[in-house]
Amino acid sequence: MLQSVIKVGNSIGVIIPKALAGKSLKRGDKVFVEKDPASGTYLIHKNGKKTTSSITPHFLQVLDRVNKQYGRAFRAIANR
């Protein structure tokens, strides 16, 4: 789901759509935000609890190559 980064006071933020947050996140909840150094992905963990991921750097490299090669086709299918 593509979201824009917005200005929030002197910081920046991302709106989490209600459909994605469901009932698990509510206004005022505390979350832990970190950046995965291997992939550059930003991760949000509720209550500061980290989750382990089975996604390897090799998988992300393959995914990046596939996205570069077939990204336009994937977006065209998604926008139908």
DSSP file (Angstrom, degrees, kcal/mol; ACC not computed):
  #  RESIDUE AA STRUCTURE BP1 BP2  ACC     N-H-->O    O-->H-N    N-H-->O    O-->H-N    TCO  KAPPA ALPHA  PHI   PSI    X-CA   Y-CA   Z-CA
    1    1 A M              0   0    0      0, 0.0     2,-0.4     0, 0.0     0, 0.0   0.000 360.0 360.0 360.0 121.4    0.0    0.0    0.0
    2    2 A L        +     0   0    0      0, 0.0     2,-0.3     0, 0.0     0, 0.0  -0.679 360.0 174.6 -84.5 126.2    1.6    3.3   -1.1
    3    3 A Q        -     0   0    0     -2,-0.4     2,-0.3    14,-0.0    13,-0.0  -0.929  26.4-121.5-128.8 153.2    1.4    6.1    1.4
    4    4 A S        -     0   0    0     -2,-0.3    11,-0.6    11,-0.0     2,-0.5  -0.681  22.6-120.7 -93.0 148.4    2.9    9.6    1.4
    5    5 A V  E     -A   14   0A   0     -2,-0.3     2,-0.3     9,-0.1     9,-0.2  -0.768  37.7-166.8 -84.8 131.0    5.3   10.9    4.1
    6    6 A I  E     -A   13   0A   0      7,-3.1     7,-2.5    -2,-0.5     2,-0.4  -0.796  24.2-104.7-120.4 160.8    3.8   14.0    5.7
    7    7 A K  E     -A   12   0A   0     -2,-0.3     2,-0.4     5,-0.2     5,-0.3  -0.715  31.6-178.1 -84.4 132.0    5.0   16.7    8.0
    8    8 A V  E >   -A   11   0A   0      3,-2.4     3,-2.2    -2,-0.4     2,-0.3  -0.875  62.4 -60.1-130.9  97.2    3.9   16.4   11.6
    9    9 A G  T 3  S-     0   0    0     -2,-0.4    -1,-0.0     1,-0.3     0, 0.0  -0.502 118.8 -19.8  63.6-125.8    5.2   19.3   13.7
   10   10 A N  T 3  S+     0   0    0     -2,-0.3    -1,-0.3    -3,-0.1     2,-0.2   0.292 134.6  62.5 -94.2   9.0    9.0   19.2   13.4
   11   11 A S  E <  S-A    8   0A   0     -3,-2.2    -3,-2.4     0, 0.0     2,-0.3  -0.517  78.3-118.5-118.6-174.6    8.9   15.6   12.4
   12   12 A I  E     +A    7   0A   0     -5,-0.3     2,-0.3    -2,-0.2    -5,-0.2  -0.898  30.2 176.9-124.7 159.8    7.6   13.5    9.5
   13   13 A G  E     -A    6   0A   0     -7,-2.5    -7,-3.1    -2,-0.3     2,-0.4  -0.948  24.6-129.6-153.6 172.0    5.1   10.7    9.6
   14   14 A V  E     -A    5   0A   0     -2,-0.3     2,-0.4    -9,-0.2    -9,-0.1  -0.998  25.8-125.7-129.3 132.7    3.1    8.2    7.6
   15   15 A I        -     0   0    0    -11,-0.6   -11,-0.0    -2,-0.4    -2,-0.0  -0.641  17.7-147.7 -76.9 130.1   -0.7    7.7    7.9
   16   16 A I        -     0   0    0     -2,-0.4     5,-0.1   -13,-0.0    -1,-0.0  -0.898  23.6-125.0 -98.1 112.6   -1.6    4.1    8.6
   17   17 A P    >>  -     0   0    0      0, 0.0     4,-2.6     0, 0.0     3,-0.9  -0.219  13.3-122.4 -59.5 145.8   -5.0    3.4    7.0
   18   18 A K  H 3> S+     0   0    0      1,-0.3     4,-2.8     2,-0.2     7,-0.1   0.848 112.0  59.7 -57.4 -36.4   -7.7    2.1    9.2
   19   19 A A  H 34 S+     0   0    0      1,-0.2    -1,-0.3     2,-0.2     4,-0.1   0.845 111.7  40.1 -62.7 -32.9   -8.1   -0.9    7.0
   20   20 A L  H <4 S+     0   0    0     -3,-0.9    -2,-0.2     1,-0.1    -1,-0.2   0.878 117.8  45.9 -82.5 -40.9   -4.5   -1.9    7.6
   21   21 A A  H >X S+     0   0    0     -4,-2.6     3,-1.4     1,-0.2     4,-0.8   0.832  83.0 170.5 -71.7 -32.3   -4.4   -1.0   11.3
   22   22 A G  T 3<  -     0   0    0     -4,-2.8     3,-0.2    -5,-0.3    -1,-0.2  -0.273  67.0 -38.4  55.9-139.2   -7.7   -2.8   12.0
   23   23 A K  T 34 S+     0   0    0      1,-0.2    -1,-0.2    -4,-0.1    -2,-0.1   0.423 126.9  80.6 -96.6  -0.3   -8.4   -3.1   15.7
   24   24 A S  T <4 S+     0   0    0     -3,-1.4     2,-0.4     1,-0.1    -2,-0.2   0.758  91.9  47.4 -81.2 -23.8   -4.8   -3.8   16.6
   25   25 A L     <  +     0   0    0     -4,-0.8     2,-0.3    -3,-0.2    -1,-0.1  -0.966  65.5 175.2-121.1 134.7   -3.7   -0.1   16.5
   26   26 A K    >   -     0   0    0     -2,-0.4     3,-2.3    -3,-0.0    -3,-0.0  -0.918  44.3 -79.0-131.1 159.2   -5.5    2.8   18.2
   27   27 A R  T 3  S+     0   0    0     -2,-0.3     3,-0.1     1,-0.3    -1,-0.0  -0.328 119.0  24.9 -55.2 131.5   -4.7    6.4   18.6
   28   28 A G  T 3  S+     0   0    0      1,-0.3    -1,-0.3    -3,-0.0    -3,-0.0   0.234  86.4 138.3  95.2 -13.7   -2.3    6.9   21.4
   29   29 A D    <   -     0   0    0     -3,-2.3     2,-0.4     1,-0.1    -1,-0.3  -0.337  53.8-123.1 -62.1 146.7   -0.8    3.4   21.2
   30   30 A K        -     0   0    0     -3,-0.1    17,-2.1     2,-0.0     2,-0.3  -0.783  32.3-177.4 -92.4 134.8    3.0    3.3   21.5
   31   31 A V  E     -B   46   0B   0     -2,-0.4     2,-0.5    15,-0.2    15,-0.2  -0.950  23.9-131.9-131.2 153.5    5.0    1.7   18.7
   32   32 A F  E     -B   45   0B   0     13,-3.3    13,-2.9    -2,-0.3     2,-0.4  -0.919  23.6-163.6-104.4 125.7    8.7    1.0   18.1
   33   33 A V  E     +B   44   0B   0     -2,-0.5     2,-0.3    11,-0.2    11,-0.2  -0.932  16.6 160.4-114.8 132.3   10.0    2.1   14.7
   34   34 A E  E     -B   43   0B   0      9,-2.3     9,-3.4    -2,-0.4     2,-0.5  -0.956  34.8-124.3-144.1 163.3   13.3    0.9   13.3
   35   35 A K  E     -B   42   0B   0     -2,-0.3     7,-0.2     7,-0.2     6,-0.1  -0.953  24.0-130.5-111.7 125.7   15.1    0.7   10.0
   36   36 A D     >  -     0   0    0      5,-3.4     4,-3.0    -2,-0.5     5,-0.3  -0.644  15.0-154.0 -73.4 116.4   16.3   -2.7    8.9
   37   37 A P  T  4 S+     0   0    0      0, 0.0    -1,-0.2     0, 0.0     0, 0.0   0.814  89.2  53.8 -65.1 -29.4   20.0   -2.1    7.9
   38   38 A A  T  4 S+     0   0    0      1,-0.1    -2,-0.0     3,-0.1    18,-0.0   0.908 126.9  16.9 -72.0 -41.3   20.1   -5.0    5.4
   39   39 A S  T  4 S-     0   0    0      2,-0.2    -1,-0.1    -3,-0.1     3,-0.1   0.623  92.3-126.0-108.2 -15.9   17.0   -4.0    3.4
   40   40 A G     <  +     0   0    0     -4,-3.0     2,-0.2     1,-0.3    -2,-0.0   0.561  60.8 146.6  78.0   7.2   16.5   -0.4    4.3
   41   41 A T        -     0   0    0     -5,-0.3    -5,-3.4    -6,-0.1     2,-0.4  -0.565  48.2-130.2 -79.6 138.8   12.9   -1.3    5.2
   42   42 A Y  E     -B   35   0B   0     -2,-0.2     2,-0.4    -7,-0.2    -7,-0.2  -0.765  24.6-160.3 -88.5 133.8   11.2    0.6    8.0
   43   43 A L  E     -B   34   0B   0     -9,-3.4    -9,-2.3    -2,-0.4     2,-0.5  -0.921   8.3-159.6-118.7 139.9    9.6   -1.7   10.6
   44   44 A I  E     -B   33   0B   0     -2,-0.4     2,-0.5   -11,-0.2   -11,-0.2  -0.981   9.6-173.4-119.9 126.1    6.8   -0.8   13.1
   45   45 A H  E >   -B   32   0B   0    -13,-2.9   -13,-3.3    -2,-0.5     3,-1.2  -0.979  22.7-127.7-121.8 127.1    6.4   -3.0   16.1
   46   46 A K  E >  S+B   31   0B   0     -2,-0.5     3,-1.8     1,-0.3   -15,-0.2  -0.508  92.1   4.4 -71.9 139.8    3.5   -2.5   18.6
   47   47 A N  T 3  S-     0   0    0    -17,-2.1    -1,-0.3     1,-0.3   -16,-0.2   0.705 124.4 -74.3  59.4  23.2    4.6   -2.2   22.2
   48   48 A G  T <  S+     0   0    0     -3,-1.2     2,-0.6     1,-0.2    -1,-0.3   0.594  90.9 145.8  72.1   9.2    8.2   -2.3   21.2
   49   49 A K    <   -     0   0    0     -3,-1.8    -1,-0.2   -17,-0.0     2,-0.2  -0.715  39.5-145.7 -86.0 118.7    8.1   -6.1   20.5
   50   50 A K        -     0   0    0     -2,-0.6     2,-0.4    -3,-0.1    -5,-0.0  -0.557   6.8-148.7 -80.4 145.7   10.3   -7.0   17.6
   51   51 A T        -     0   0    0     -2,-0.2     2,-0.3     0, 0.0    -1,-0.0  -0.881  15.5-123.8-109.8 148.3    9.3   -9.7   15.3
   52   52 A T        -     0   0    0     -2,-0.4     2,-0.4     2,-0.0     0, 0.0  -0.684  23.6-150.6 -89.8 146.6   11.8  -11.9   13.5
   53   53 A S        -     0   0    0     -2,-0.3     0, 0.0     2,-0.1     0, 0.0  -0.917  17.9-155.8-118.7 142.0   11.7  -12.1    9.8
   54   54 A S        +     0   0    0     -2,-0.4     2,-0.5     2,-0.1    -1,-0.1   0.324  61.8 116.9 -94.4   7.3   12.7  -15.0    7.6
   55   55 A I        -     0   0    0      4,-0.1    -2,-0.1     3,-0.0     3,-0.0  -0.661  53.1-157.1 -79.1 122.6   13.4  -12.6    4.7
   56   56 A T     >  -     0   0    0     -2,-0.5     4,-2.0     1,-0.1     5,-0.2  -0.575  28.6-113.0 -96.8 160.0   17.0  -12.8    3.8
   57   57 A P  H  > S+     0   0    0      0, 0.0     4,-2.0     0, 0.0     5,-0.1   0.865 119.1  56.6 -57.9 -35.6   19.1  -10.2    2.0
   58   58 A H  H  > S+     0   0    0      2,-0.2     4,-2.4     1,-0.2     5,-0.2   0.923 105.2  50.6 -62.0 -43.8   19.4  -12.6   -0.9
   59   59 A F  H  > S+     0   0    0      1,-0.2     4,-2.9     2,-0.2    -1,-0.2   0.919 109.7  50.7 -59.7 -43.5   15.6  -12.7   -1.2
   60   60 A L  H  X S+     0   0    0     -4,-2.0     4,-2.2     1,-0.2    -1,-0.2   0.861 108.9  51.5 -64.6 -35.4   15.4   -8.9   -1.2
   61   61 A Q  H  X S+     0   0    0     -4,-2.0     4,-2.2     2,-0.2    -1,-0.2   0.924 112.0  46.1 -65.3 -44.3   18.0   -8.8   -4.0
   62   62 A V  H  X S+     0   0    0     -4,-2.4     4,-2.5     1,-0.2    -2,-0.2   0.928 112.2  51.1 -63.1 -44.8   16.1  -11.2   -6.1
   63   63 A L  H  X S+     0   0    0     -4,-2.9     4,-2.6     1,-0.2    -1,-0.2   0.888 108.7  51.9 -60.2 -40.0   12.9   -9.3   -5.4
   64   64 A D  H  X S+     0   0    0     -4,-2.2     4,-2.3     2,-0.2    -1,-0.2   0.912 110.1  48.4 -63.3 -42.9   14.5   -6.1   -6.4
   65   65 A R  H  X S+     0   0    0     -4,-2.2     4,-2.0     2,-0.2    -2,-0.2   0.919 112.8  47.7 -63.5 -43.1   15.7   -7.6   -9.7
   66   66 A V  H  X S+     0   0    0     -4,-2.5     4,-3.2     1,-0.2     5,-0.2   0.914 112.0  50.3 -63.3 -42.8   12.2   -9.0  -10.4
   67   67 A N  H  X S+     0   0    0     -4,-2.6     4,-1.9     1,-0.2    -1,-0.2   0.891 110.1  49.8 -64.4 -39.5   10.6   -5.7   -9.6
   68   68 A K  H  < S+     0   0    0     -4,-2.3     4,-0.2     2,-0.2    -1,-0.2   0.890 118.2  39.9 -64.6 -38.6   13.0   -3.8  -11.9
   69   69 A Q  H  < S+     0   0    0     -4,-2.0    -2,-0.2    -5,-0.2    -1,-0.2   0.896 134.3  18.0 -78.4 -41.3   12.2   -6.2  -14.7
   70   70 A Y  H  X S+     0   0    0     -4,-3.2     4,-2.4    -5,-0.2     5,-0.2   0.297  88.6 109.7-117.1   7.9    8.5   -6.7  -14.3
   71   71 A G  H  X S+     0   0    0     -4,-1.9     4,-2.6    -5,-0.2     5,-0.2   0.878  80.0  50.7 -55.4 -43.9    7.5   -3.7  -12.1
   72   72 A R  H  > S+     0   0    0     -4,-0.2     4,-2.5     1,-0.2    -1,-0.2   0.917 111.4  48.4 -61.3 -43.1    5.6   -1.9  -14.9
   73   73 A A  H  > S+     0   0    0      2,-0.2     4,-2.3     1,-0.2    -1,-0.2   0.910 111.1  50.2 -64.6 -41.9    3.6   -5.0  -15.7
   74   74 A F  H  X S+     0   0    0     -4,-2.4     4,-2.3     1,-0.2    -2,-0.2   0.918 112.4  47.2 -61.3 -43.7    2.8   -5.6  -12.0
   75   75 A R  H  X S+     0   0    0     -4,-2.6     4,-1.9     2,-0.2    -2,-0.2   0.896 110.5  52.5 -66.0 -39.2    1.6   -2.0  -11.6
   76   76 A A  H  < S+     0   0    0     -4,-2.5     4,-0.3     1,-0.2    -1,-0.2   0.913 111.7  46.0 -63.2 -41.8   -0.5   -2.2  -14.8
   77   77 A I  H >< S+     0   0    0     -4,-2.3     3,-1.2     1,-0.2    -1,-0.2   0.917 112.0  51.2 -64.9 -42.9   -2.2   -5.4  -13.5
   78   78 A A  H 3< S+     0   0    0     -4,-2.3    -1,-0.2     1,-0.3    -2,-0.2   0.810 108.4  52.6 -65.6 -29.8   -2.8   -3.8  -10.1
   79   79 A N  T 3<        0   0    0     -4,-1.9    -1,-0.3     1,-0.2    -2,-0.2   0.410 360.0 360.0 -89.1   3.0   -4.4   -0.7  -11.7
   80   80 A R    <         0   0    0     -3,-1.2    -1,-0.2    -4,-0.3    -2,-0.1   0.497 360.0 360.0 -73.3 360.0   -6.9   -2.6  -13.8
